[in-house]
Amino acid sequence: YNWIDLSVFYPRDDVSNKYLSFDSEFSILLMSAGWDTNSDKFKDVLKLSNMLGDNVKILLAGNGIEKFRLPKNIKAVGYISDTDELANLYSSVDVYVHMSYEDTFGKVIAEALACGTPAIVYDSTALPELVSEGCGYIVPKGNIKDVFDCILEIKKKGKKAYSQACIKKVVNNF
């Protein structure tokens, strides 16, 4: 994986999240190249949204999300191509969740980890290789209850408890 340039992705201090226009105690980011309401990933996001309280907000980044009617604890941020803006977004959220059923390598996961943000991924394809001890959690594919429980664990411990392990994973491997 040494061919990936992650140099722009590093923890940003004192970033404000322009995408969180509502008060939030805890924020979650999910990304997709394109969102489709019929996909398992989108259906899983809606299930997770129903389990979370109003003080936990979900940001969805990617193409096509703006056209969907979303629950009030989900905000569409659209596609972001600027790497500095992406690094600020990763740095400003508490956890990155990747509910993909088909990714071969989750570059966005490596980017989030490089910014010190823990990740929760499904145990499918190559995703578990990216999340090692101390930098997030690996859950069975489609198990929203486990995703929810891991979010609560990160919320309880705080993002800072994971950040150094996240950064170390990226520095040592990518």
ChimeraX commands (.cxc) that place a marker at each C-alpha (Angstrom):
marker #1 position 0.00,0.00,0.00 radius 0.5
marker #1 position 3.01,2.34,0.01 radius 0.5
marker #1 position 1.88,4.02,-3.22 radius 0.5
marker #1 position -0.88,6.03,-1.51 radius 0.5
marker #1 position 0.00,9.66,-0.79 radius 0.5
marker #1 position -1.65,10.54,2.49 radius 0.5
marker #1 position 0.61,13.49,3.30 radius 0.5
marker #1 position -2.25,16.03,3.25 radius 0.5
marker #1 position -4.21,13.94,5.74 radius 0.5
marker #1 position -3.16,14.71,9.28 radius 0.5
marker #1 position -5.08,15.80,12.39 radius 0.5
marker #1 position -6.24,19.38,12.15 radius 0.5
marker #1 position -6.58,21.27,15.41 radius 0.5
marker #1 position -9.43,23.63,16.18 radius 0.5
marker #1 position -11.41,22.91,13.02 radius 0.5
marker #1 position -15.02,23.88,12.95 radius 0.5
marker #1 position -17.31,21.61,11.03 radius 0.5
marker #1 position -19.22,23.79,8.61 radius 0.5
marker #1 position -21.39,20.79,7.78 radius 0.5
marker #1 position -22.75,20.52,11.31 radius 0.5
marker #1 position -25.16,23.40,11.24 radius 0.5
marker #1 position -26.97,21.87,14.17 radius 0.5
marker #1 position -25.70,21.33,17.69 radius 0.5
marker #1 position -24.17,17.93,18.07 radius 0.5
marker #1 position -22.65,16.15,21.00 radius 0.5
marker #1 position -21.14,13.47,18.76 radius 0.5
marker #1 position -20.73,13.21,14.98 radius 0.5
marker #1 position -20.30,10.34,12.55 radius 0.5
marker #1 position -19.08,10.51,8.96 radius 0.5
marker #1 position -19.87,8.09,6.16 radius 0.5
marker #1 position -18.70,8.42,2.55 radius 0.5
marker #1 position -19.59,6.86,-0.74 radius 0.5
marker #1 position -18.65,7.64,-4.33 radius 0.5
marker #1 position -22.37,7.55,-5.00 radius 0.5
marker #1 position -25.39,7.00,-2.80 radius 0.5
marker #1 position -28.32,4.84,-3.90 radius 0.5
marker #1 position -31.46,4.40,-1.81 radius 0.5
marker #1 position -31.68,0.75,-2.92 radius 0.5
marker #1 position -28.17,-0.15,-1.74 radius 0.5
marker #1 position -27.60,-2.22,1.38 radius 0.5
marker #1 position -25.18,0.47,2.60 radius 0.5
marker #1 position -27.84,3.21,2.48 radius 0.5
marker #1 position -30.42,0.95,4.12 radius 0.5
marker #1 position -27.90,0.23,6.91 radius 0.5
marker #1 position -27.34,3.97,7.42 radius 0.5
marker #1 position -31.09,4.49,7.86 radius 0.5
marker #1 position -31.27,1.64,10.39 radius 0.5
marker #1 position -28.36,3.17,12.33 radius 0.5
marker #1 position -30.02,6.59,12.20 radius 0.5
marker #1 position -33.13,5.14,13.83 radius 0.5
marker #1 position -31.04,3.70,16.68 radius 0.5
marker #1 position -29.15,6.92,17.44 radius 0.5
marker #1 position -30.44,9.75,19.57 radius 0.5
marker #1 position -30.77,13.31,18.34 radius 0.5
marker #1 position -27.50,14.34,19.98 radius 0.5
marker #1 position -25.57,12.08,17.58 radius 0.5
marker #1 position -25.42,13.40,14.02 radius 0.5
marker #1 position -24.55,11.55,10.84 radius 0.5
marker #1 position -22.87,13.30,7.94 radius 0.5
marker #1 position -23.12,11.60,4.54 radius 0.5
marker #1 position -20.61,12.65,1.90 radius 0.5
marker #1 position -20.70,11.60,-1.73 radius 0.5
marker #1 position -22.53,12.04,-4.99 radius 0.5
marker #1 position -26.29,12.01,-5.16 radius 0.5
marker #1 position -27.08,12.20,-1.45 radius 0.5
marker #1 position -28.49,15.73,-1.64 radius 0.5
marker #1 position -31.55,14.56,-3.56 radius 0.5
marker #1 position -32.81,12.20,-0.87 radius 0.5
marker #1 position -35.17,13.00,1.95 radius 0.5
marker #1 position -33.19,12.16,5.09 radius 0.5
marker #1 position -34.03,11.76,8.78 radius 0.5
marker #1 position -33.35,14.85,10.87 radius 0.5
marker #1 position -30.18,13.39,12.42 radius 0.5
marker #1 position -28.58,12.91,8.98 radius 0.5
marker #1 position -27.10,15.71,6.91 radius 0.5
marker #1 position -26.02,15.41,3.27 radius 0.5
marker #1 position -22.72,17.16,2.55 radius 0.5
marker #1 position -22.34,16.16,-1.09 radius 0.5
marker #1 position -19.17,15.23,-2.89 radius 0.5
marker #1 position -15.97,16.84,-1.58 radius 0.5
marker #1 position -12.99,16.88,-3.91 radius 0.5
marker #1 position -10.72,19.31,-2.06 radius 0.5
marker #1 position -8.27,17.30,0.05 radius 0.5
marker #1 position -7.79,20.04,2.64 radius 0.5
marker #1 position -11.54,20.25,3.11 radius 0.5
marker #1 position -11.69,16.46,3.44 radius 0.5
marker #1 position -8.92,16.47,6.06 radius 0.5
marker #1 position -10.78,19.15,8.00 radius 0.5
marker #1 position -13.96,17.09,7.82 radius 0.5
marker #1 position -12.23,13.90,9.01 radius 0.5
marker #1 position -10.59,15.84,11.84 radius 0.5
marker #1 position -13.84,17.44,12.97 radius 0.5
marker #1 position -15.92,14.26,13.38 radius 0.5
marker #1 position -15.70,11.74,16.20 radius 0.5
marker #1 position -15.80,8.55,14.15 radius 0.5
marker #1 position -15.73,7.39,10.55 radius 0.5
marker #1 position -18.08,4.50,9.71 radius 0.5
marker #1 position -17.70,2.53,6.49 radius 0.5
marker #1 position -20.64,0.24,5.71 radius 0.5
marker #1 position -19.40,-1.01,2.36 radius 0.5
marker #1 position -20.21,-4.48,1.18 radius 0.5
marker #1 position -17.77,-4.44,-1.75 radius 0.5
marker #1 position -14.67,-2.24,-1.29 radius 0.5
marker #1 position -11.30,-3.78,-2.08 radius 0.5
marker #1 position -9.27,-1.08,-0.32 radius 0.5
marker #1 position -10.87,1.70,1.68 radius 0.5
marker #1 position -8.71,4.73,0.93 radius 0.5
marker #1 position -11.19,6.92,2.82 radius 0.5
marker #1 position -10.63,4.77,5.88 radius 0.5
marker #1 position -6.87,5.33,5.67 radius 0.5
marker #1 position -7.51,9.07,5.23 radius 0.5
marker #1 position -9.74,9.19,8.31 radius 0.5
marker #1 position -7.20,7.25,10.39 radius 0.5
marker #1 position -4.42,9.59,9.22 radius 0.5
marker #1 position -6.47,12.46,10.66 radius 0.5
marker #1 position -6.67,10.65,14.01 radius 0.5
marker #1 position -10.29,9.60,13.57 radius 0.5
marker #1 position -11.20,6.03,14.57 radius 0.5
marker #1 position -13.09,3.87,12.08 radius 0.5
marker #1 position -15.76,1.22,12.24 radius 0.5
marker #1 position -15.83,-1.14,9.25 radius 0.5
marker #1 position -17.56,-4.30,8.15 radius 0.5
marker #1 position -15.58,-7.55,8.13 radius 0.5
marker #1 position -15.84,-7.77,4.36 radius 0.5
marker #1 position -13.23,-7.63,1.63 radius 0.5
marker #1 position -9.97,-5.85,2.60 radius 0.5
marker #1 position -11.52,-3.45,5.09 radius 0.5
marker #1 position -10.47,-5.34,8.25 radius 0.5
marker #1 position -6.81,-5.01,7.21 radius 0.5
marker #1 position -7.07,-1.24,7.69 radius 0.5
marker #1 position -8.40,-1.20,11.23 radius 0.5
marker #1 position -6.07,-2.66,13.82 radius 0.5
marker #1 position -6.23,-2.77,17.59 radius 0.5
marker #1 position -6.83,0.63,19.12 radius 0.5
marker #1 position -7.87,2.49,15.97 radius 0.5
marker #1 position -11.46,1.35,15.63 radius 0.5
marker #1 position -13.63,-1.71,15.32 radius 0.5
marker #1 position -14.47,-4.44,12.84 radius 0.5
marker #1 position -18.03,-5.73,12.91 radius 0.5
marker #1 position -19.89,-8.44,10.99 radius 0.5
marker #1 position -21.21,-7.21,7.66 radius 0.5
marker #1 position -24.71,-5.78,8.06 radius 0.5
marker #1 position -24.73,-6.00,11.87 radius 0.5
marker #1 position -26.08,-2.54,12.72 radius 0.5
marker #1 position -26.42,-3.39,16.41 radius 0.5
marker #1 position -22.66,-4.01,16.61 radius 0.5
marker #1 position -21.96,-0.76,14.73 radius 0.5
marker #1 position -24.20,1.06,17.21 radius 0.5
marker #1 position -22.43,-0.56,20.19 radius 0.5
marker #1 position -19.01,0.41,18.80 radius 0.5
marker #1 position -20.16,4.00,18.31 radius 0.5
marker #1 position -21.25,4.07,21.94 radius 0.5
marker #1 position -17.86,2.69,22.99 radius 0.5
marker #1 position -16.00,5.39,21.04 radius 0.5
marker #1 position -18.35,8.00,22.45 radius 0.5
marker #1 position -17.66,6.74,25.97 radius 0.5
marker #1 position -13.86,6.62,25.58 radius 0.5
marker #1 position -13.56,9.72,23.40 radius 0.5
marker #1 position -11.86,10.13,20.05 radius 0.5
marker #1 position -8.53,11.06,21.66 radius 0.5
marker #1 position -8.24,7.56,23.14 radius 0.5
marker #1 position -7.90,6.22,19.59 radius 0.5
marker #1 position -6.12,9.00,17.70 radius 0.5
marker #1 position -2.49,8.02,18.29 radius 0.5
marker #1 position -3.11,4.39,17.29 radius 0.5
marker #1 position -4.93,5.58,14.15 radius 0.5
marker #1 position -2.08,7.84,13.08 radius 0.5
marker #1 position 0.55,5.19,13.90 radius 0.5
marker #1 position -1.29,2.62,11.75 radius 0.5
marker #1 position -1.15,4.92,8.74 radius 0.5
marker #1 position 2.44,6.08,9.28 radius 0.5
marker #1 position 3.71,2.51,9.70 radius 0.5
marker #1 position 1.74,0.97,6.83 radius 0.5
marker #1 position 1.03,3.53,4.17 radius 0.5
marker link #1:1,2 radius 0.2
marker link #1:2,3 radius 0.2
marker link #1:3,4 radius 0.2
marker link #1:4,5 radius 0.2
marker link #1:5,6 radius 0.2
marker link #1:6,7 radius 0.2
marker link #1:7,8 radius 0.2
marker link #1:8,9 radius 0.2
marker link #1:9,10 radius 0.2
marker link #1:10,11 radius 0.2
marker link #1:11,12 radius 0.2
marker link #1:12,13 radius 0.2
marker link #1:13,14 radius 0.2
marker link #1:14,15 radius 0.2
marker link #1:15,16 radius 0.2
marker link #1:16,17 radius 0.2
marker link #1:17,18 radius 0.2
marker link #1:18,19 radius 0.2
marker link #1:19,20 radius 0.2
marker link #1:20,21 radius 0.2
marker link #1:21,22 radius 0.2
marker link #1:22,23 radius 0.2
marker link #1:23,24 radius 0.2
marker link #1:24,25 radius 0.2
marker link #1:25,26 radius 0.2
marker link #1:26,27 radius 0.2
marker link #1:27,28 radius 0.2
marker link #1:28,29 radius 0.2
marker link #1:29,30 radius 0.2
marker link #1:30,31 radius 0.2
marker link #1:31,32 radius 0.2
marker link #1:32,33 radius 0.2
marker link #1:33,34 radius 0.2
marker link #1:34,35 radius 0.2
marker link #1:35,36 radius 0.2
marker link #1:36,37 radius 0.2
marker link #1:37,38 radius 0.2
marker link #1:38,39 radius 0.2
marker link #1:39,40 radius 0.2
marker link #1:40,41 radius 0.2
marker link #1:41,42 radius 0.2
marker link #1:42,43 radius 0.2
marker link #1:43,44 radius 0.2
marker link #1:44,45 radius 0.2
marker link #1:45,46 radius 0.2
marker link #1:46,47 radius 0.2
marker link #1:47,48 radius 0.2
marker link #1:48,49 radius 0.2
marker link #1:49,50 radius 0.2
marker link #1:50,51 radius 0.2
marker link #1:51,52 radius 0.2
marker link #1:52,53 radius 0.2
marker link #1:53,54 radius 0.2
marker link #1:54,55 radius 0.2
marker link #1:55,56 radius 0.2
marker link #1:56,57 radius 0.2
marker link #1:57,58 radius 0.2
marker link #1:58,59 radius 0.2
marker link #1:59,60 radius 0.2
marker link #1:60,61 radius 0.2
marker link #1:61,62 radius 0.2
marker link #1:62,63 radius 0.2
marker link #1:63,64 radius 0.2
marker link #1:64,65 radius 0.2
marker link #1:65,66 radius 0.2
marker link #1:66,67 radius 0.2
marker link #1:67,68 radius 0.2
marker link #1:68,69 radius 0.2
marker link #1:69,70 radius 0.2
marker link #1:70,71 radius 0.2
marker link #1:71,72 radius 0.2
marker link #1:72,73 radius 0.2
marker link #1:73,74 radius 0.2
marker link #1:74,75 radius 0.2
marker link #1:75,76 radius 0.2
marker link #1:76,77 radius 0.2
marker link #1:77,78 radius 0.2
marker link #1:78,79 radius 0.2
marker link #1:79,80 radius 0.2
marker link #1:80,81 radius 0.2
marker link #1:81,82 radius 0.2
marker link #1:82,83 radius 0.2
marker link #1:83,84 radius 0.2
marker link #1:84,85 radius 0.2
marker link #1:85,86 radius 0.2
marker link #1:86,87 radius 0.2
marker link #1:87,88 radius 0.2
marker link #1:88,89 radius 0.2
marker link #1:89,90 radius 0.2
marker link #1:90,91 radius 0.2
marker link #1:91,92 radius 0.2
marker link #1:92,93 radius 0.2
marker link #1:93,94 radius 0.2
marker link #1:94,95 radius 0.2
marker link #1:95,96 radius 0.2
marker link #1:96,97 radius 0.2
marker link #1:97,98 radius 0.2
marker link #1:98,99 radius 0.2
marker link #1:99,100 radius 0.2
marker link #1:100,101 radius 0.2
marker link #1:101,102 radius 0.2
marker link #1:102,103 radius 0.2
marker link #1:103,104 radius 0.2
marker link #1:104,105 radius 0.2
marker link #1:105,106 radius 0.2
marker link #1:106,107 radius 0.2
marker link #1:107,108 radius 0.2
marker link #1:108,109 radius 0.2
marker link #1:109,110 radius 0.2
marker link #1:110,111 radius 0.2
marker link #1:111,112 radius 0.2
marker link #1:112,113 radius 0.2
marker link #1:113,114 radius 0.2
marker link #1:114,115 radius 0.2
marker link #1:115,116 radius 0.2
marker link #1:116,117 radius 0.2
marker link #1:117,118 radius 0.2
marker link #1:118,119 radius 0.2
marker link #1:119,120 radius 0.2
marker link #1:120,121 radius 0.2
marker link #1:121,122 radius 0.2
marker link #1:122,123 radius 0.2
marker link #1:123,124 radius 0.2
marker link #1:124,125 radius 0.2
marker link #1:125,126 radius 0.2
marker link #1:126,127 radius 0.2
marker link #1:127,128 radius 0.2
marker link #1:128,129 radius 0.2
marker link #1:129,130 radius 0.2
marker link #1:130,131 radius 0.2
marker link #1:131,132 radius 0.2
marker link #1:132,133 radius 0.2
marker link #1:133,134 radius 0.2
marker link #1:134,135 radius 0.2
marker link #1:135,136 radius 0.2
marker link #1:136,137 radius 0.2
marker link #1:137,138 radius 0.2
marker link #1:138,139 radius 0.2
marker link #1:139,140 radius 0.2
marker link #1:140,141 radius 0.2
marker link #1:141,142 radius 0.2
marker link #1:142,143 radius 0.2
marker link #1:143,144 radius 0.2
marker link #1:144,145 radius 0.2
marker link #1:145,146 radius 0.2
marker link #1:146,147 radius 0.2
marker link #1:147,148 radius 0.2
marker link #1:148,149 radius 0.2
marker link #1:149,150 radius 0.2
marker link #1:150,151 radius 0.2
marker link #1:151,152 radius 0.2
marker link #1:152,153 radius 0.2
marker link #1:153,154 radius 0.2
marker link #1:154,155 radius 0.2
marker link #1:155,156 radius 0.2
marker link #1:156,157 radius 0.2
marker link #1:157,158 radius 0.2
marker link #1:158,159 radius 0.2
marker link #1:159,160 radius 0.2
marker link #1:160,161 radius 0.2
marker link #1:161,162 radius 0.2
marker link #1:162,163 radius 0.2
marker link #1:163,164 radius 0.2
marker link #1:164,165 radius 0.2
marker link #1:165,166 radius 0.2
marker link #1:166,167 radius 0.2
marker link #1:167,168 radius 0.2
marker link #1:168,169 radius 0.2
marker link #1:169,170 radius 0.2
marker link #1:170,171 radius 0.2
marker link #1:171,172 radius 0.2
marker link #1:172,173 radius 0.2
marker link #1:173,174 radius 0.2
view
